[in-house]
Amino acid sequence: VEVQREWAPRGADRFYNLVRAGYYDDVAFFRVIEGFMVQFGIHGDPRVNAAWRVARILDDPVTQSNRRGMLTYAMAGPDTRTTQLFINYRDNKGLDGQGFAPFGVVVEGLSVVDALYSGYGEGAPRGMGPDQGRAQAEGNAYLRGSFPTLDSVKSARVAKP
């Protein structure tokens, strides 16, 4: 992933700090919707989730479109971004007007992103996938116990330019 701070500085800075802290290590891709996006960013340790769930950042203006391969924060409304991210599987221009500001792009390995397990589909209660509330409260114990086929990030590191 290549981050472009000028696209969304608050989001880029949050991501940089989370990666440096090892936050995304062993984090599951818990919502994989074919033809739309793949979402991740719920930590495996419920105590870590509890601390970050309230650490919201202000929105960035949308300066880039949610094209295929773009990395963007998930959110539940204005100024609610925390740790959850998604990678667009296709051009999702409709998300631009909703305030979803991309801050990075997958520059290598998009075929790996395309191959992530998608059999669970949408999360509960609308689909068979993980319930986000339970994932935050129970972490990897819930995700691995109930959804053993989920793929995950092995580790994330800041690369030297």
C-alpha positions as CSV (number, residue, x, y, z in Angstrom):
1,V,0.0,0.0,0.0
2,E,1.3,3.4,-0.8
3,V,-0.1,6.3,1.3
4,Q,-0.5,9.8,-0.1
5,R,-0.7,12.1,2.8
6,E,-1.8,15.1,0.7
7,W,-5.0,13.1,-0.3
8,A,-6.3,12.9,3.3
9,P,-3.7,14.0,6.0
10,R,-5.7,13.0,9.1
11,G,-6.4,9.6,7.8
12,A,-2.9,9.1,6.6
13,D,-1.4,10.2,9.9
14,R,-3.7,7.9,11.9
15,F,-2.8,4.9,9.6
16,Y,0.9,5.7,9.9
17,N,0.7,5.7,13.7
18,L,-1.4,2.5,13.9
19,V,1.0,0.7,11.6
20,R,4.0,1.8,13.6
21,A,2.3,0.6,16.7
22,G,1.7,-2.8,15.2
23,Y,-2.1,-2.4,15.4
24,Y,-2.9,-4.2,12.1
25,D,-0.8,-7.3,12.9
26,D,-3.0,-10.4,12.9
27,V,-6.1,-8.4,12.0
28,A,-8.8,-10.3,10.0
29,F,-10.5,-9.2,6.8
30,F,-13.9,-9.6,8.4
31,R,-16.2,-8.2,5.7
32,V,-15.5,-9.2,2.1
33,I,-18.2,-8.2,-0.4
34,E,-17.4,-9.4,-3.9
35,G,-17.5,-6.6,-6.4
36,F,-17.6,-3.9,-3.7
37,M,-14.9,-3.9,-1.0
38,V,-13.0,-5.7,1.7
39,Q,-13.0,-4.3,5.2
40,F,-10.6,-4.9,8.1
41,G,-9.3,-3.1,11.2
42,I,-10.9,-4.6,14.2
43,H,-8.0,-5.7,16.5
44,G,-7.8,-9.2,17.8
45,D,-7.6,-8.1,21.4
46,P,-10.9,-6.7,22.8
47,R,-9.0,-4.4,25.2
48,V,-7.2,-2.7,22.3
49,N,-10.5,-2.3,20.5
50,A,-12.1,-0.7,23.5
51,A,-9.3,1.9,23.7
52,W,-9.4,2.8,20.0
53,R,-13.2,2.6,19.4
54,V,-13.6,6.1,21.0
55,A,-10.5,7.6,19.4
56,R,-12.2,9.2,16.5
57,I,-10.6,11.5,14.0
58,L,-12.1,14.4,12.0
59,D,-13.1,13.8,8.4
60,D,-10.7,14.8,5.6
61,P,-12.1,16.3,2.5
62,V,-12.6,13.8,-0.4
63,T,-9.9,14.7,-2.9
64,Q,-9.6,11.3,-4.6
65,S,-12.3,9.0,-5.9
66,N,-12.9,5.5,-4.4
67,R,-11.4,3.7,-7.4
68,R,-10.4,0.1,-7.5
69,G,-7.5,-0.6,-5.1
70,M,-8.0,2.6,-3.1
71,L,-7.6,2.4,0.7
72,T,-10.2,4.3,2.7
73,Y,-11.5,4.5,6.3
74,A,-14.9,3.0,7.1
75,M,-17.1,5.2,9.2
76,A,-20.6,5.4,10.7
77,G,-21.2,9.1,9.9
78,P,-19.3,12.3,10.0
79,D,-16.2,12.4,12.1
80,T,-16.4,8.8,13.2
81,R,-13.3,7.3,11.6
82,T,-11.2,5.2,14.0
83,T,-9.2,2.1,12.8
84,Q,-11.4,0.2,10.3
85,L,-10.4,0.4,6.7
86,F,-11.6,-0.9,3.4
87,I,-10.0,-1.5,0.0
88,N,-12.3,-1.0,-3.0
89,Y,-12.7,-4.0,-5.3
90,R,-14.1,-1.7,-8.1
91,D,-14.7,1.9,-8.8
92,N,-17.1,3.0,-6.0
93,K,-17.5,6.7,-7.0
94,G,-20.8,6.8,-5.1
95,L,-18.9,6.7,-1.9
96,D,-17.1,9.9,-2.7
97,G,-20.2,12.1,-2.0
98,Q,-20.8,10.3,1.3
99,G,-17.4,11.6,2.6
100,F,-15.3,8.4,2.2
101,A,-11.8,10.0,1.6
102,P,-9.2,7.6,0.2
103,F,-5.7,8.1,1.6
104,G,-3.8,5.3,-0.1
105,V,-3.8,2.8,-2.9
106,V,-2.7,-0.8,-3.3
107,V,0.3,-0.6,-5.6
108,E,1.4,-4.2,-5.4
109,G,-0.5,-7.4,-4.6
110,L,-4.1,-6.4,-5.7
111,S,-4.5,-10.0,-6.9
112,V,-4.0,-11.1,-3.3
113,V,-6.7,-8.7,-2.2
114,D,-9.0,-10.1,-5.0
115,A,-8.4,-13.6,-3.6
116,L,-9.4,-13.0,0.0
117,Y,-12.1,-15.4,1.3
118,S,-15.5,-14.0,0.6
119,G,-17.8,-16.9,1.4
120,Y,-19.3,-15.3,4.5
121,G,-20.4,-12.2,2.7
122,E,-22.1,-9.3,4.5
123,G,-21.8,-9.2,8.3
124,A,-24.6,-10.1,10.7
125,P,-27.5,-9.4,10.9
126,R,-27.8,-8.8,7.2
127,G,-25.6,-11.7,6.2
128,M,-23.7,-14.7,7.4
129,G,-20.5,-12.8,8.2
130,P,-19.2,-11.7,11.5
131,D,-21.1,-9.3,13.8
132,Q,-18.9,-6.2,14.2
133,G,-20.0,-5.6,17.7
134,R,-19.1,-9.1,18.8
135,A,-15.8,-8.9,16.9
136,Q,-14.9,-5.7,18.8
137,A,-16.0,-7.2,22.1
138,E,-14.5,-10.7,21.7
139,G,-11.7,-10.1,19.2
140,N,-9.9,-13.0,17.4
141,A,-11.4,-15.6,19.7
142,Y,-14.8,-14.9,18.2
143,L,-13.6,-14.4,14.6
144,R,-11.4,-17.5,14.5
145,G,-13.9,-19.6,16.5
146,S,-16.9,-18.8,14.4
147,F,-15.3,-17.8,11.0
148,P,-12.2,-20.0,10.6
149,T,-11.8,-19.3,6.9
150,L,-11.3,-15.5,7.2
151,D,-8.0,-14.3,5.9
152,S,-6.0,-11.8,7.9
153,V,-3.1,-9.4,7.7
154,K,0.0,-11.2,8.9
155,S,1.9,-7.9,9.7
156,A,2.0,-4.3,8.5
157,R,5.1,-2.2,8.6
158,V,6.1,1.2,7.4
159,A,8.5,0.8,4.5
160,K,11.4,3.2,4.1
161,P,11.0,5.3,0.9
